[in-house]
Amino acid sequence: MILGVDVGGTFTDAALLAGDRLVTGKSPTTPFDQSEGVMNAVHEALAAAHAQPSEVERFVHGMTVGTNALLEGRVARTALLATEGFTDLEELGRQARPELYRLCVGHPPPIAALRVAVPERTGPEGVLRALDEHALRAALEGLDCEAIAVCLLWGFRHPEHERRTAELAAEVLGGVHVSTSHETAGVFREYERCVTTVVDAALSPLLRGYLRRLAERAGAAGLPEPEVMLSSGGTASADTAARHGSWTVLSGPAGGAVGAARVAGADAVGLDMGGTSCDVSLLLGGTAAIGGGRSVGGRALALPMVDVHTIGAGGGSIAWRDAGGALRVGPRSAGADPGPACYGRGGTEPTVTDADLLLGWLDADSPLAGGVRLDAEAAAAAVGGLAGEVGLTAEEAAAGIARVAAAEMAQAVRVVTVERGIDPRDLALVAFGGAGPLHAAQIATELGMRRVVAPLASGVLSALGLIVSERRRDVVESVLLGGEALTAAAVREAVARLGEGARRELGEPAGGAAAGGAAAPELRATYDLRYVGQAFELSIDAPLAPEPAELRAAFDRAHEERYGYSDPDAELELVTVRVAAALPGAEPPPAAAEPAQRRGTRRALFDGDWLDTAVHGPGEADLDGPAVFELPGATLVVPPGWRARADADGVVMER
């Protein structure tokens, strides 16, 4: 048995692959200690499968601990050790403004309030000034911090001074956590490398404490030690995740993107709408796109990360009236406690879920996954209060809330498609999460998309993604090879070195032969290239031992597609090599096809009209909207003008 548990802002989902069947569990998230909600969901899934914890072979976990801590500023007291003269690097940042026409918007404050100048200097060719260990020891004495980030100039190419600085810090300060830039993000661009290392140091003590508590709870219950989903879309040991907290900041969304890519069946956009947020990902060629870095909470992280765009639009997002009298939704959320007003747990503010209930898209007589029963009167009271503020009826306000939320999510889809030159009308929309299928048709209509896929496991697809995700380790190094230095031998040497490191960190023998005759990890390489003089690179997938001519041809094609031109005469520069070692994940079991169970009809509101709407359970069906499919853990709304075909794998809507 393989167990996957994903922590969301409102619910914690568990998926248990037990032989040829998939069993799920869902429990409210426990914000103050997510491990408690994790174990609640695990016990629910085990009980549903009539299984014992000792039968579980792997336990894979996706979490939001690091993400929440970074966004909320609840991080360890961190000191930055940087080359003398460069200690303010994190605070100085880059000149780019977050928003071009809002001059008052600034960058987030630096995490490392404590800064220590390291007396040393290294250049591209090696050491220029030896490390003064005596002076560094004196500077470290009495330093009051919980974590240390070491980022020295050219440390990614010549890490000797960083290693020795870390050793001295551990000697002087005892058990303080130390992150070094060459281990965390071995790439050039000093600012991004510095910020990534600081975030890594600031999050790691928190992650270590959380994962220790979770491992203790799991061990006491008879479960194996958890593996953790990394931002790159692969899993690693809890020990690895605890050492490098920055590698997990997109742990939760990455699981959803991996799961959606496995069920998409074609190029698609993944839309994961949960209770607190909506994560949008681009799925091409059966895989989730992985980038070399992105900004999280305004902080640039130079790490391999699944390309996910997140907005504050979920089922628990609160609707409100702005100063101009317009109806708005999010980003503030009712979260797991108290949750939407219709949950009956003390919430009084109107949310998207309250609107869905008043529209008839959800049914008060059908409990949500996790046993949540809906209170229509509480929803009506919450939405009615806002309706009075904006001068609408409760029905009009509910429809407006759903429309505004859909427009916000459609804009998020545009960010990963239209803004990158991709036409969303050519793609399918894979909708999942507890609330994604409810609003999928609205979002697709807004974008001109004609196909929506709602997997049978929509409600727990992120947890399923953890099960099917590969064990993976990404190793990155900036090599800066151009001109005569860019040779096939130099590229092969870099790939071989990184490949050995990736296999080693994955826990496999360096030579590639797996123990017990098992398959060796697959190696995949990506090359960041640019024309000499350019400031940014394009990532190119290519073989492990490419000829420079192959890289040139692939880069020219990619440059033509992205920018509309290429320059075959310009000198090419290989900036960074990225190598991933991966072992495949589990295969999801085939679902058994059964006729969809008709559960009657109910009145639902579509475009201002109340219509009799057929309600079906999962299974085989072929019908025109309006209809509602009540799937395990999610509800799919089929509006008029859409046709739905349901089978054992889920529902496909087309128009």
C-alpha positions, -999 to 999 in steps of 0.1 A, spaced: 0 0 0 11 35 -8 -3 65 12 -4 101 0 -15 130 22 -19 166 10 -25 195 34 -46 223 20 -57 255 36 -92 241 45 -90 203 42 -63 177 45 -67 149 19 -55 113 21 -53 88 -8 -45 52 -2 -35 29 -31 -44 -5 -18 -37 -31 -45 -62 -24 -73 -83 2 -56 -80 38 -44 -94 47 -10 -96 83 2 -100 102 34 -106 139 42 -103 158 74 -103 195 83 -68 210 83 -54 219 118 -35 251 112 -16 252 145 -2 217 140 -8 203 105 4 169 116 -27 164 137 -50 169 106 -27 146 86 -31 117 110 -69 123 112 -71 120 74 -48 89 74 -69 71 100 -101 78 80 -85 64 48 -72 33 66 -106 27 82 -123 30 48 -99 4 34 -101 -19 64 -63 -17 65 -37 -15 93 -9 11 93 17 -17 92 5 -26 57 16 8 43 49 6 25 54 43 15 39 74 31 43 105 8 34 140 22 27 173 5 25 203 29 21 240 32 42 245 63 70 262 46 48 283 23 27 296 51 57 304 73 73 323 44 42 343 35 33 351 72 69 359 82 70 332 109 106 321 103 137 314 124 159 342 135 185 342 107 219 356 102 235 361 68 272 355 64 283 372 32 316 383 17 329 415 33 313 445 15 282 425 3 263 419 35 233 441 24 227 421 -8 193 407 3 180 441 12 193 459 -18 177 434 -42 172 444 -78 160 477 -93 128 462 -107 96 474 -90 69 448 -81 43 469 -100 53 494 -126 27 521 -119 24 517 -81 54 535 -68 44 529 -32 46 491 -35 79 479 -21 98 446 -17 92 425 14 116 433 42 148 412 44 146 381 65 182 382 77 183 412 101 217 400 114 246 402 90 282 392 94 310 402 70 332 373 61 368 384 55 375 366 22 372 371 -15 369 346 -44 367 354 -81 358 334 -111 393 319 -113 397 311 -76 407 326 -43 417 363 -43 419 368 -5 423 339 19 396 333 46 406 350 79 394 323 103 405 341 134 385 373 125 355 352 115 355 334 148 356 367 167 326 380 146 306 349 153 311 349 191 278 357 209 257 359 177 221 354 187 204 334 159 186 302 152 199 297 116 227 309 94 228 315 57 263 314 41 265 331 6 299 341 -6 309 356 -39 315 329 -65 307 303 -39 288 283 -65 320 277 -85 345 277 -56 327 264 -25 358 259 -2 353 291 17 316 285 22 323 250 36 349 262 60 327 291 71 299 267 78 322 245 99 334 275 119 298 286 125 288 252 137 319 251 160 313 285 176 275 285 178 268 248 185 237 233 171 225 262 149 212 253 114 236 263 86 226 266 49 253 272 23 245 286 -11 265 261 -31 244 232 -16 211 250 -17 212 268 -51 245 263 -69 238 289 -96 251 323 -106 232 356 -101 243 367 -66 210 382 -54 188 352 -63 213 328 -48 215 349 -16 178 351 -11 173 314 -18 199 305 8 184 329 34 149 315 29 164 280 32 180 288 65 150 306 78 126 277 70 146 247 78 144 248 116 106 251 114 104 222 88 126 201 110 104 205 140 72 198 120 86 168 102 99 154 135 64 157 151 49 141 120 74 113 120 68 106 157 30 105 152 34 82 122 58 60 140 35 57 170 7 47 146 28 21 129 34 40 96 67 44 78 86 77 80 71 102 55 87 112 23 81 148 13 70 163 -20 95 189 -32 87 220 -53 103 202 -83 75 177 -85 95 147 -70 97 133 -35 127 131 -11 133 118 24 120 138 54 156 143 64 165 160 31 134 182 32 143 192 68 178 202 58 166 223 29 133 240 38 134 262 6 130 231 -16 94 225 -2 78 259 -6 55 246 -34 52 211 -19 14 211 -19 7 227 -54 34 204 -70 14 173 -60 -17 186 -77 2 195 -109 18 161 -111 -16 144 -106 -33 165 -132 -6 159 -157 -11 121 -153 -48 123 -160 -49 151 -186 -44 128 -217 -34 159 -238 -20 194 -235 -40 211 -207 -42 236 -180 -45 222 -144 -69 242 -122 -67 232 -85 -94 252 -66 -94 243 -29 -108 260 1 -82 288 4 -65 293 -30 -64 283 -66 -33 269 -82 -30 270 -120 -4 250 -139 5 243 -175 6 207 -185 23 199 -218 33 165 -232 19 147 -201 41 165 -176 39 196 -155 63 223 -167 93 229 -144 110 262 -142 145 272 -130 131 297 -104 103 319 -95 91 344 -69 72 333 -38 58 360 -15 80 386 -34 112 366 -27 131 353 -57 140 316 -54 165 301 -78 153 265 -75 137 239 -98 100 244 -92 68 232 -109 55 262 -128 24 270 -107 6 303 -105 -14 308 -73 -42 333 -64 -64 337 -34 -96 323 -49 -110 292 -32 -143 279 -18 -136 297 14 -126 331 -2 -146 359 14 -167 382 -8 -167 419 0 -176 453 -12 -147 476 -21 -146 514 -16 -160 519 -50 -190 497 -44 -178 468 -65 -182 432 -56 -149 415 -48 -138 380 -39 -107 371 -19 -78 369 -13 -89 368 24 -102 334 33 -124 319 60 -99 290 61 -105 258 80 -116 276 112 -143 288 112 -147 281 75 -176 293 53 -208 304 70 -226 273 57 -202 250 76 -220 260 108 -188 265 127 -193 302 136 -184 318 103 -205 348 94 -188 363 63 -201 353 28 -178 330 8 -178 313 -26 -191 281 -11 -220 299 5 -228 313 -30 -226 279 -46 -251 265 -20 -276 293 -27 -273 288 -64 -283 251 -60 -249 239 -73 -244 223 -39 -271 206 -19 -276 211 18 -289 175 20 -256 161 6 -227 163 30 -194 174 17 -164 152 19 -151 150 54 -186 148 67 -193 186 66 -230 193 65 -241 225 49 -264 251 66 -284 269 39 -299 294 63 -265 305 75 -253 309 39 -284 329 31 -278 352 60 -241 358 51 -247 364 14 -279 384 22 -259 409 43 -235 416 15 -263 418 -10 -278 446 10 -245 465 9 -242 463 -29 -280 467 -37 -287 432 -50 -310 404 -41 -294 374 -24 -296 354 -56 -280 381 -77 -252 385 -51 -246 347 -51 -244 347 -89 -221 377 -88 -198 361 -63 -195 330 -85 -189 351 -116 -162 373 -99 -144 342 -86 -145 326 -120 -131 358 -136 -102 359 -111 -93 323 -119 -97 328 -157 -71 356 -153 -48 332 -135 -51 308 -165 -42 337 -188 -10 343 -169 3 308 -177 -11 307 -213 -19 340 -231 10 359 -214 34 332 -227 20 331 -262 -1 300 -257 -37 299 -269 -59 284 -241 -86 275 -266 -63 248 -278 -60 232 -244 -83 212 -221 -90 224 -186 -84 198 -159 -104 209 -129 -98 194 -95 -98 203 -58 -129 204 -38 -143 234 -56 -126 233 -91 -153 213 -109 -180 236 -96 -166 266 -115 -148 249 -144 -174 256 -170 -176 293 -161 -138 296 -164 -137 277 -197 -165 298 -211 -146 330 -201 -115 318 -220 -132 302 -250 -120 267 -239 -142 239 -252 -132 209 -231 -132 203 -194 -119 172 -176 -130 164 -141 -112 132 -128 -131 108 -106 -106 116 -79 -109 154 -83 -114 160 -47 -81 143 -37 -61 146 -69 -33 164 -52 -30 134 -27 -31 110 -57 -4 130 -74 18 123 -44 14 86 -48 22 86 -86 50 112 -83 85 100 -89 113 100 -64 135 128 -77 166 148 -70 176 178 -90 212 190 -91 221 224 -107 253 241 -115 262 273 -134 291 264 -158 292 295 -180 307 279 -211 310 298 -243 331 301 -274 358 275 -277 351 263 -241 316 251 -251 326 216 -263 309 182 -262 335 169 -238 329 198 -214 292 194 -214 295 156 -209 318 161 -180 294 185 -163 264 162 -169 283 132 -156 294 150 -124 259 163 -117 243 130 -125 266 112 -100 256 137 -74 219 134 -81 220 96 -79 240 98 -47 216 123 -31 187 101 -42 202 73 -22 213 52 -52 248 40 -58 269 65 -77 276 41 -105 240 38 -114 234 1 -105 205 -1 -81 205 -26 -52 187 -59 -56 186 -57 -94 161 -28 -94 160 -3 -122 186 25 -119 173 61 -117 167 78 -150 188 108 -157 174 138 -175 192 170 -184 181 206 -191 204 233 -204 200 270 -198 214 288 -229 216 324 -242 233 344 -269 264 361 -255 254 395 -242 218 385 -233 207 389 -197 184 359 -195 184 323 -207 160 298 -222 158 262 -208 163 235 -234 157 198 -229 184 177 -247 202 144 -244 227 137 -217 256 140 -241 246 166 -267 268 180 -294 271 218 -293 254 219 -327 224 201 -312 222 227 -285 225 255 -310 197 242 -332 174 236 -303 181 270 -288 176 288 -321 142 271 -325 131 280 -290 143 316 -294 123 319 -326 92 305 -309 95 327 -279 107 360 -294 99 357 -331 135 357 -343 168 339 -339 205 348 -345 224 318 -358 256 339 -361 256 350 -325 279 332 -301 261 307 -278 267 305 -241 258 275 -219 250 291 -185 236 264 -163 232 226 -165 204 209 -146 203 172 -141 175 152 -125 177 116 -113 143 100 -110 127 67 -100 91 62 -112 61 65 -89 32 41 -87 6 36 -113 -30 45 -103 -54 15 -104 -79 12 -132 -114 22 -122 -144 -1 -126 -171 13 -149 -206 13 -136 -238 31 -148 -241 66 -132 -267 66 -104 -295 91 -110 -300 109 -77 -330 129 -87 -332 166 -97 -330 199 -79 -334 236 -89 -303 254 -98 -296 290 -110 -280 295 -144 -277 329 -161 -306 342 -140 -330 313 -146 -339 286 -121 -338 253 -140 -346 217 -132 -311 201 -130 -304 163 -131 -282 151 -103 -260 120 -110 -234 100 -91 -201 89 -107 -203 63 -134 -211 59 -171 -235 86 -185 -239 108 -216 -262 138 -212 -267 175 -219 -267 202 -192 -279 214 -170 -267 186 -147 -247 181 -116 -223 152 -110 -216 144 -73 -181 129 -75 -162 116 -44 -149 147 -28 -160 172 -55 -191 184 -74 -191 190 -112 -216 215 -126 -227 211 -162 -244 243 -174 -268 245 -203 -249 244 -236 -224 218 -223 -225 181 -229 -210 156 -204 -197 121 -210 -189 102 -178 -170 70 -174 -150 52 -148 -122 78 -149 -144 108 -144 -164 133 -165 -154 151 -197 -175 182 -207 -175 197 -241 -194 224 -259 
